[in-house]
């Protein structure tokens, strides 16, 4: 039986009430497969195609940039589409979610296991297949992700309640990433992809039982003009720019981590699941700590603390050399704690802003569509620019040239630290005193 619709503040409050963990599981469970598939789509894919299938870094970077940019630019329209589904009822959201889940499952299989005929046709055919299947899988992923985030944002609530809603989604997602980082090494890609398919089906089934947002009382606008409305809101643009800079700082190492581990650290393959697993597991374990900090100092200050912690930890990766596996494992673990802030807090800030500007129950999909666009733009630029740049500097997978490895190290470690500091400064300057980001109520009016 479906959970009934509820007023925004009441819907979010059930996550903190006795037995709220079950509401959290039903809503957040879909985060597990969505994050599970995000790791191969955005982190493992460059390394898989470069080292296993022999695709050149320059060609790979160009294809990833083109496919991800195409995927990213349609996200605001996906958000508008999702708002239309919400306006016609939650059954339509869930029905389209089921369709997209099937497309995503099939797309991932095709992406990771190209047909023999494609592999035999040569380098260009492999790149074409990669581009086509990446677009298919990424678009399906985008629809599911935007709809799921918009659902959570429509539940409303104060700062602590919004943070808890996001934490359930991102916590489940982190568990998915841990599994996605370990299973391919332990059981292989085929078994891992099967686990993903089963978890996707289960996540959608639990989502059907999740507490529903309130049905909007006002008419939901779905014209093309609405898709650009968020960009006319200065506070959203400022938050989006902070998210862009901070996200770019995270996207660079996400794209290069396996190259760094294999060539700079020269660690065996057995260490890879330990590095990735500790990073994401500690992020999941750190989320409750960030939620406690939010209750004390608020969302903005807590996010700033997370960014500064990331810099303080990650800068030590500049000193890593071959044989420093245990040092890098510690860096991954502490960096994962900082990642918990990046995952749980920005989405809660956006959900509060949507309420502050009077768009709750109407525009969540469009706002999260732009949010998703920026997130993918970070990943597209990270792959599309850094891989050809490293190739121009002489780096190739398996390289032991000191100058090439130094370039890899600075792009992997140095640039993200600089960008994190810039994002912290922008966050502190723009959002610290803005009542739209610091108020602890669920009712706002446009000033």
LINGISUL-V233265 format. One record per backbone hydrogen bond with DSSP energy under -0.5 kcal/mol. CO is the residue of the C=O (numbers start at 1). NH is the residue of the N-H. If there is no record, write none. Layout:
co = [CO & CO]
nh = [NH & NH]
This chain:
co = [4 & 7 & 8 & 9 & 10 & 12 & 13 & 13 & 17 & 19 & 19 & 20 & 21 & 22 & 23 & 24 & 25 & 27 & 28 & 29 & 29 & 30 & 31 & 32 & 33 & 34 & 35 & 36 & 37 & 38 & 39 & 39 & 40 & 43 & 44 & 45 & 46 & 47 & 47 & 48 & 48 & 49 & 56 & 57 & 58 & 59 & 60 & 61 & 62 & 63 & 64 & 65 & 66 & 67 & 68 & 69 & 70 & 72 & 74 & 75 & 76 & 77 & 78 & 79 & 80 & 81 & 82 & 83 & 84 & 85 & 85 & 86 & 89 & 89 & 90 & 91 & 92 & 93 & 94 & 95 & 96 & 97 & 98 & 99 & 100 & 101 & 102 & 103 & 104 & 105 & 106 & 107 & 108 & 109 & 115 & 115 & 116 & 117 & 119 & 122 & 123 & 124 & 125 & 126 & 127 & 128 & 129 & 130 & 131 & 132 & 133 & 134 & 135 & 136 & 137 & 138 & 139 & 140 & 141 & 142 & 143 & 144 & 145 & 146 & 147 & 148 & 149 & 150 & 152 & 153 & 154 & 155 & 158 & 159 & 160 & 161 & 162 & 163 & 164 & 165 & 166 & 167 & 168 & 169 & 170 & 171 & 172 & 173 & 174 & 175 & 176 & 177 & 178 & 179 & 180 & 182 & 182 & 183 & 183 & 188 & 189 & 190 & 191 & 192 & 193 & 194 & 195 & 196 & 197 & 198 & 199 & 200 & 201 & 202 & 203 & 204 & 205 & 206 & 207 & 210 & 212 & 219 & 223 & 223 & 224 & 225 & 226 & 226 & 228 & 229 & 230 & 232 & 233 & 233 & 234 & 235 & 236 & 237 & 238 & 239 & 240 & 241 & 242 & 243 & 244 & 245 & 246 & 247 & 248 & 249 & 250 & 251 & 252 & 253 & 256 & 257 & 258 & 259 & 259 & 260 & 260 & 261 & 265 & 268 & 268 & 269 & 269 & 271 & 272 & 273 & 274 & 275 & 276 & 277 & 278 & 279 & 280 & 281 & 282 & 283 & 284 & 284 & 286 & 287 & 288 & 289 & 290 & 291 & 292 & 293 & 293 & 293 & 294 & 298 & 299 & 300 & 301 & 302 & 303 & 304 & 305 & 306 & 307 & 308 & 309 & 310 & 311 & 313 & 314 & 315 & 316 & 317 & 321 & 324 & 325 & 326 & 327 & 328 & 329 & 330 & 331 & 332 & 333 & 334 & 335 & 336 & 337 & 338 & 338 & 339 & 340 & 341 & 341 & 345 & 346 & 347 & 348 & 349 & 350 & 351 & 352 & 353 & 354 & 354 & 355 & 355 & 359 & 359 & 363 & 364 & 365 & 366 & 367 & 368 & 369 & 370 & 371 & 372 & 373 & 374 & 375 & 376 & 377 & 378 & 379 & 380 & 381 & 381 & 382 & 383 & 385 & 386 & 387 & 388 & 389 & 390 & 391 & 396 & 401 & 402 & 403 & 404 & 405 & 406 & 407 & 408 & 409 & 409 & 410 & 413 & 414 & 415 & 416 & 417 & 418 & 419 & 420 & 421 & 422 & 423 & 424 & 425 & 426 & 427 & 427 & 428 & 431 & 433 & 434 & 434 & 435 & 442]
nh = [212 & 11 & 12 & 13 & 14 & 15 & 16 & 17 & 20 & 22 & 23 & 24 & 25 & 26 & 27 & 28 & 29 & 30 & 31 & 32 & 33 & 34 & 35 & 36 & 37 & 38 & 39 & 40 & 41 & 42 & 43 & 44 & 45 & 47 & 48 & 49 & 50 & 51 & 52 & 52 & 53 & 55 & 60 & 61 & 62 & 63 & 64 & 65 & 66 & 67 & 68 & 69 & 70 & 71 & 72 & 73 & 74 & 75 & 78 & 79 & 80 & 81 & 82 & 83 & 84 & 85 & 86 & 87 & 88 & 88 & 89 & 89 & 92 & 93 & 94 & 95 & 96 & 97 & 98 & 99 & 100 & 101 & 102 & 103 & 104 & 105 & 106 & 107 & 108 & 109 & 110 & 111 & 112 & 113 & 118 & 119 & 120 & 121 & 122 & 126 & 127 & 128 & 129 & 130 & 131 & 132 & 133 & 134 & 135 & 136 & 137 & 138 & 139 & 140 & 141 & 142 & 143 & 144 & 145 & 146 & 147 & 148 & 149 & 150 & 151 & 152 & 153 & 154 & 155 & 156 & 214 & 12 & 162 & 163 & 164 & 165 & 166 & 167 & 168 & 169 & 170 & 171 & 172 & 173 & 174 & 175 & 176 & 177 & 178 & 179 & 180 & 181 & 182 & 183 & 184 & 185 & 186 & 187 & 188 & 192 & 193 & 194 & 195 & 196 & 197 & 198 & 199 & 200 & 201 & 202 & 203 & 204 & 205 & 206 & 207 & 208 & 209 & 209 & 210 & 3 & 6 & 221 & 226 & 227 & 227 & 228 & 229 & 230 & 231 & 232 & 233 & 234 & 236 & 237 & 238 & 239 & 240 & 241 & 242 & 243 & 244 & 245 & 246 & 247 & 248 & 249 & 250 & 251 & 252 & 253 & 254 & 255 & 256 & 257 & 260 & 261 & 262 & 263 & 264 & 264 & 265 & 267 & 323 & 271 & 272 & 272 & 273 & 275 & 276 & 277 & 278 & 279 & 280 & 281 & 282 & 283 & 284 & 285 & 286 & 287 & 287 & 288 & 290 & 291 & 292 & 293 & 294 & 295 & 296 & 296 & 297 & 298 & 298 & 302 & 303 & 304 & 305 & 306 & 307 & 308 & 309 & 310 & 311 & 312 & 313 & 314 & 315 & 316 & 317 & 318 & 319 & 320 & 324 & 328 & 329 & 330 & 331 & 332 & 333 & 334 & 335 & 336 & 337 & 338 & 339 & 340 & 341 & 341 & 342 & 343 & 344 & 345 & 346 & 349 & 350 & 351 & 352 & 353 & 354 & 355 & 356 & 357 & 359 & 360 & 358 & 444 & 362 & 363 & 367 & 368 & 369 & 370 & 371 & 372 & 373 & 374 & 375 & 376 & 377 & 378 & 379 & 380 & 381 & 382 & 383 & 384 & 385 & 386 & 386 & 387 & 389 & 390 & 391 & 392 & 393 & 395 & 394 & 399 & 405 & 406 & 407 & 408 & 409 & 410 & 411 & 412 & 413 & 414 & 415 & 417 & 418 & 419 & 420 & 421 & 422 & 423 & 424 & 425 & 426 & 427 & 428 & 429 & 430 & 431 & 432 & 432 & 434 & 435 & 437 & 438 & 439 & 444]
